[in-house]
Amino acid sequence: MDKGFSEIWVYLSASPLLALTLTLVAYQLGNWVYQKAGKNPLLNPVLIAVVALVATLLVTGTDYATYFEGAQFVHFLLGPATVALALPLYRQIERVRKSALAISVSLLAGSLTATATAVSIAWAFGSSQEILISLAPKSVTAPVAMGIAEQLGGLPSLTAVLVILTGIIGAALGPLLLNVMGVKDMAARGLAIGTASHGIGTARAFQVSEVAGAFAGLAMGLNALATAILLPLLWKWVF
């Protein structure tokens, strides 16, 4: 058995599959800790997986490009996973139609608030325009946010990090904040988390209920669309 394990490790260590394997193992570890902790939102599986992977890359001296060569299959699956969100949303289509105006106003307010607060705080601390641009689309799903940052002259790599941090923090603290505010309607909770915390927040919403997940997926998609259209226009107007 030891010989078999050794052969597997030798094969993986010389193959891009090692990065994919480490990614899956890290997430399973995070999910195990999350389940054992009674699904404590502060112990988000994604957060634990990210910390474990970063620590592994630092210890082994592996650069991100080498890691991504093997882990890019997970990145590829983000597309189909996002499209699959349409199914639970379809099941809630009548509720979406009845609340179309409220949803539109909420999304617009949430999108503008997410951008304005982040940029205002960073500007108050004297951040450069490059940093401000990178920070502006932090609540949008990563591929769209990185595209917006690059178009406006920001740092896509920094934007990607900020997007991940925003998603993790939103998924961990969003439900607690909504509880404190007394928001009980699952559609409203999902809409808020999806607008503020994109894909990671949406995954967290699905753990609560399908309704919350469906509305979070809707919010994530529409927020990305609204930000991609409005942010470049507003940025040129303001700056």
C-alpha positions as CSV (number, residue, x, y, z in Angstrom):
1,M,0.0,0.0,0.0
2,D,2.9,2.3,0.8
3,K,4.4,1.5,-2.6
4,G,1.1,2.4,-4.3
5,F,0.9,5.7,-2.5
6,S,4.5,6.5,-3.4
7,E,3.8,5.8,-7.1
8,I,0.8,8.1,-7.0
9,W,2.7,10.9,-5.4
10,V,5.6,10.6,-7.8
11,Y,3.1,10.8,-10.7
12,L,1.2,13.7,-9.3
13,S,4.3,15.7,-8.3
14,A,5.5,15.6,-11.9
15,S,2.1,16.5,-13.3
16,P,-0.1,19.6,-13.3
17,L,-2.7,17.3,-11.7
18,L,-0.9,18.0,-8.4
19,A,-2.3,21.5,-8.2
20,L,-5.8,20.2,-8.9
21,T,-5.5,17.5,-6.3
22,L,-4.2,20.0,-3.7
23,T,-7.2,22.3,-4.5
24,L,-9.7,19.6,-4.0
25,V,-8.1,18.3,-0.8
26,A,-7.8,21.9,0.6
27,Y,-11.5,22.5,0.0
28,Q,-12.5,19.1,1.5
29,L,-10.4,20.0,4.6
30,G,-12.1,23.4,4.8
31,N,-15.6,21.8,4.5
32,W,-14.7,19.2,7.1
33,V,-13.7,21.9,9.6
34,Y,-16.8,23.8,8.7
35,Q,-19.1,20.9,9.4
36,K,-17.3,19.9,12.6
37,A,-17.7,23.5,13.8
38,G,-21.5,23.3,13.4
39,K,-21.3,25.3,10.1
40,N,-20.0,28.4,11.8
41,P,-20.0,31.1,9.1
42,L,-16.7,32.4,10.3
43,L,-15.0,29.1,9.3
44,N,-16.0,29.4,5.7
45,P,-14.6,26.4,3.7
46,V,-13.3,28.7,0.9
47,L,-11.4,30.8,3.4
48,I,-9.8,27.7,5.0
49,A,-9.0,26.3,1.5
50,V,-7.4,29.6,0.4
51,V,-5.2,29.8,3.6
52,A,-4.2,26.2,3.3
53,L,-3.2,26.6,-0.4
54,V,-1.3,29.8,0.1
55,A,0.6,28.2,3.0
56,T,1.4,25.2,0.8
57,L,2.6,27.4,-2.1
58,L,4.8,29.5,0.2
59,V,6.3,26.5,2.0
60,T,7.1,24.7,-1.3
61,G,8.2,27.8,-3.1
62,T,5.7,27.2,-5.9
63,D,4.7,30.3,-8.0
64,Y,1.1,31.0,-8.8
65,A,1.5,30.4,-12.6
66,T,2.7,26.9,-11.9
67,Y,-0.1,26.2,-9.6
68,F,-2.7,27.6,-11.9
69,E,-1.5,25.4,-14.8
70,G,-2.9,22.5,-13.0
71,A,-5.8,24.1,-11.1
72,Q,-7.3,25.9,-14.1
73,F,-9.8,23.1,-14.6
74,V,-11.6,24.4,-11.5
75,H,-11.5,27.9,-13.0
76,F,-13.0,26.5,-16.2
77,L,-15.9,25.0,-14.2
78,L,-16.9,28.4,-12.9
79,G,-18.6,29.1,-16.2
80,P,-20.9,26.0,-16.2
81,A,-21.5,26.5,-12.4
82,T,-22.7,30.0,-13.0
83,V,-25.0,29.0,-15.9
84,A,-26.4,26.2,-13.6
85,L,-27.7,28.9,-11.3
86,A,-30.4,29.6,-13.8
87,L,-32.3,26.4,-12.8
88,P,-33.1,27.4,-9.2
89,L,-33.8,30.9,-10.5
90,Y,-36.3,29.5,-13.0
91,R,-38.2,27.9,-10.2
92,Q,-38.6,31.3,-8.5
93,I,-39.5,33.1,-11.8
94,E,-43.0,34.2,-10.7
95,R,-41.7,35.7,-7.5
96,V,-39.0,37.5,-9.5
97,R,-41.6,39.0,-11.8
98,K,-43.7,40.2,-9.0
99,S,-40.8,41.9,-7.3
100,A,-39.0,43.2,-10.4
101,L,-39.1,46.8,-9.4
102,A,-38.0,46.2,-5.8
103,I,-35.2,44.0,-7.1
104,S,-34.0,46.6,-9.6
105,V,-33.9,49.4,-7.1
106,S,-32.2,47.2,-4.5
107,L,-29.5,46.0,-7.0
108,L,-28.8,49.5,-8.2
109,A,-28.5,50.8,-4.6
110,G,-26.4,47.9,-3.6
111,S,-24.1,48.2,-6.5
112,L,-23.5,51.9,-6.1
113,T,-23.1,51.6,-2.4
114,A,-20.5,48.8,-2.7
115,T,-18.4,50.9,-5.1
116,A,-18.9,54.3,-3.5
117,T,-18.0,53.2,0.0
118,A,-14.9,51.2,-0.9
119,V,-13.5,54.0,-3.2
120,S,-14.4,56.8,-0.7
121,I,-12.6,55.1,2.2
122,A,-9.6,54.3,0.1
123,W,-9.5,57.8,-1.2
124,A,-9.7,59.2,2.3
125,F,-6.6,57.3,3.2
126,G,-4.7,58.7,0.3
127,S,-4.7,55.7,-2.1
128,S,-3.5,56.2,-5.6
129,Q,-6.0,56.2,-8.5
130,E,-4.7,52.8,-9.7
131,I,-5.7,51.4,-6.3
132,L,-9.0,53.1,-6.4
133,I,-9.8,51.6,-9.8
134,S,-8.7,48.2,-8.6
135,L,-11.0,48.5,-5.6
136,A,-14.1,49.8,-7.3
137,P,-15.5,46.5,-8.8
138,K,-14.7,44.4,-5.7
139,S,-18.2,43.1,-5.3
140,V,-18.5,41.8,-8.8
141,T,-17.6,38.2,-9.8
142,A,-13.9,37.9,-10.5
143,P,-13.7,37.6,-14.4
144,V,-15.9,40.7,-14.9
145,A,-14.2,42.7,-12.1
146,M,-10.8,42.0,-13.5
147,G,-11.9,43.1,-17.0
148,I,-13.4,46.3,-15.6
149,A,-10.2,47.1,-13.7
150,E,-8.0,46.5,-16.7
151,Q,-10.2,48.6,-18.9
152,L,-10.0,51.6,-16.5
153,G,-6.3,51.3,-15.8
154,G,-6.3,49.3,-12.6
155,L,-4.4,46.2,-11.5
156,P,-6.5,43.1,-12.4
157,S,-4.4,40.9,-10.1
158,L,-5.1,43.2,-7.1
159,T,-8.8,43.3,-8.1
160,A,-8.9,39.5,-8.1
161,V,-7.5,39.4,-4.5
162,L,-10.0,42.0,-3.4
163,V,-12.9,40.2,-5.0
164,I,-12.0,37.0,-3.2
165,L,-11.6,38.8,0.2
166,T,-14.9,40.5,-0.3
167,G,-16.7,37.2,-1.1
168,I,-15.2,35.4,1.9
169,I,-16.0,38.3,4.3
170,G,-19.5,38.7,2.9
171,A,-20.2,34.9,3.2
172,A,-18.9,34.8,6.7
173,L,-20.4,38.0,8.2
174,G,-23.3,38.7,5.9
175,P,-25.8,36.2,7.4
176,L,-24.8,37.4,10.9
177,L,-25.4,41.1,9.9
178,L,-28.7,40.3,8.3
179,N,-29.8,38.4,11.5
180,V,-28.9,41.5,13.6
181,M,-30.9,43.7,11.3
182,G,-33.9,41.4,11.5
183,V,-34.0,40.5,7.8
184,K,-35.9,37.2,7.7
185,D,-37.2,37.0,4.1
186,M,-35.0,34.5,2.2
187,A,-35.3,36.4,-1.1
188,A,-34.2,39.6,0.5
189,R,-31.3,37.9,2.3
190,G,-30.2,36.2,-0.9
191,L,-30.4,39.4,-2.9
192,A,-28.3,41.3,-0.4
193,I,-25.6,38.6,-0.1
194,G,-25.4,38.0,-3.9
195,T,-25.1,41.8,-4.6
196,A,-22.3,42.3,-2.0
197,S,-20.4,39.0,-2.1
198,H,-20.9,37.5,-5.7
199,G,-20.2,33.8,-6.1
200,I,-18.8,32.9,-2.7
201,G,-21.8,34.6,-1.1
202,T,-24.1,32.9,-3.5
203,A,-22.7,29.5,-2.5
204,R,-23.3,30.4,1.2
205,A,-26.9,31.5,0.4
206,F,-27.6,28.1,-1.2
207,Q,-26.5,26.4,2.0
208,V,-29.3,28.3,3.8
209,S,-32.1,27.8,1.3
210,E,-32.8,27.4,-2.4
211,V,-34.8,30.6,-2.5
212,A,-31.9,32.6,-1.0
213,G,-29.5,30.9,-3.4
214,A,-31.7,31.7,-6.4
215,F,-32.0,35.4,-5.6
216,A,-28.3,35.6,-4.7
217,G,-27.5,34.1,-8.1
218,L,-29.8,36.7,-9.8
219,A,-28.2,39.5,-7.8
220,M,-24.7,38.3,-8.7
221,G,-25.4,38.2,-12.4
222,L,-27.3,41.5,-12.6
223,N,-24.8,43.3,-10.4
224,A,-22.0,42.2,-12.7
225,L,-23.9,43.5,-15.7
226,A,-24.8,46.8,-14.1
227,T,-21.3,47.5,-12.8
228,A,-19.7,46.6,-16.2
229,I,-22.0,49.2,-17.9
230,L,-22.2,51.9,-15.3
231,L,-18.8,52.0,-13.6
232,P,-16.8,53.0,-16.6
233,L,-19.3,55.8,-17.4
234,L,-19.4,57.0,-13.8
235,W,-15.6,56.8,-13.4
236,K,-15.0,59.0,-16.5
237,W,-17.6,61.5,-15.2
238,V,-16.3,61.7,-11.7
239,F,-12.6,61.5,-12.4
